[in-house]
């Protein structure tokens, strides 16, 4: 298998330049498609420049409340839009610890009744008795302009959950039946008006219903959908919801090496317009760069790039890598840098946590005598690259949703991963923004650690587990020094205050 990547340009910028992640402009161009939904993907010039779509009216709008208390968005030109998930969250928030807690806390007031009426009136049949709710505005997702109307796995999951909460509280069965029909949309691929990916071997529940090649494969919608399918299975066993959730989990596990990049979480899986950036520093000059993808390689000559202690940034344009292929989640891209001159060389890759400029060292080498050629080789996977990091408010949502899934199926390793993500979020919230090389926290499978964490904290939300109690537990476990160090990497808290 090959990751089809072509180096079409190299741009050099000093650290601290405004656009660290490549050349991006807003404008027109690209290709447009008219299928179940209509969309256009931004064009990419031979230089690597990508002309992103202009902001749509929705992203220039302000949120308002109607006379029934339901949210809508109003654009500067007076046009109005409904965000389906926002209506669902207005009916009942997503902060409940469990479905049982949500059922107990929910109050079917006038606003909730208005939301239910809206959902009944706006359900659209898509085949086989399945229904969806469609968004009524154009939007842009990464480098794609998506035209209305379109359905969303995220909005669908939010609505289903609230229909079931209402039915639990009131006993009104027609809303549970509407939830069941809505769940059937996850069984259908996007090409048939449904919400899952086209690839039966890599089932993903799509926040936007585009073909796989251009779909961003957004993580939070996928996790929320799995959680909701497991909830549907509790209410409607034998309807196919649990096997579908398990197929989605299989894909999620296959993608974990990209989603969890050892310091933060990915928002989506498809590489964006510029995805390969490296920082190089040292002495001497860069002579050549070689990329190996599968059994092929490409050479680029760069005689004359003089290296200094002040890092330079080199950006590679990914021409074909913008199309998603799940094989990319498993294969590495091998790179070789050939230098001239003596002295040391260091190659790093930029991270992408919001608000920080971070670089993680990939390779370093002390070179030989003046004039000799020296190579620095390393492999990099999609998980190493700094595109597509999730916003800070979504990482706790990832953690809470994954913990709920773990409890539903009794998976201790998934709960351990959820707790790790919450710690990532907590560390970031307490950070002092810095520039420079930062630490990554490798994951190590440890059944004993997962079992101990599960026994102690498995009934809690990750956000409610204090670092102090995690630290005390890890210090109390019978481990040798190496295993204990690995445990404090998997759950990246300090061994001592």
Secondary structure, DSSP 8 states (H G I E B T S, - for coil): ------EEEEEEEETT-S-TT--EEE---SEEEESSSEEEE--B-TTS-EEE----GGGG-EEEE-TTS-EEEE-TTS-EE--HHHHHHHHS-S--SSHHHHHHH----HHHHHHHHHHHHH-EEEETTEEE-EE-S-EEETTEEE-S-EE-HHHHHHHHHHHHHHHHHH--HHHHHHHHHHHHGGGSBGGGT-SB-S-TTS--B-SS---TTT---BHHHHHHHHHHHHHHHHHSTTSSHHHHHHHHHHHHHHHHHHHB-SSSBBSBSS--SEEEEEEEEESSEEEEEEEEETTEEEEEEEEEEE--SS-EEEEEEESSTTS--GGGGT--EEEEEEEESSSEEEEEEE---TT-EEEEEEEEEE--STT-EEEEEEEE-GGGS--SB--HHHHHHHHHHHHHHHHHHT-HHHHHHHHHHHHHHHHHHT----EEE---------HHHHHHHHHHHTTS-GGGS-HHHHHHHHHHS---HHHHHHHHHHS---S--
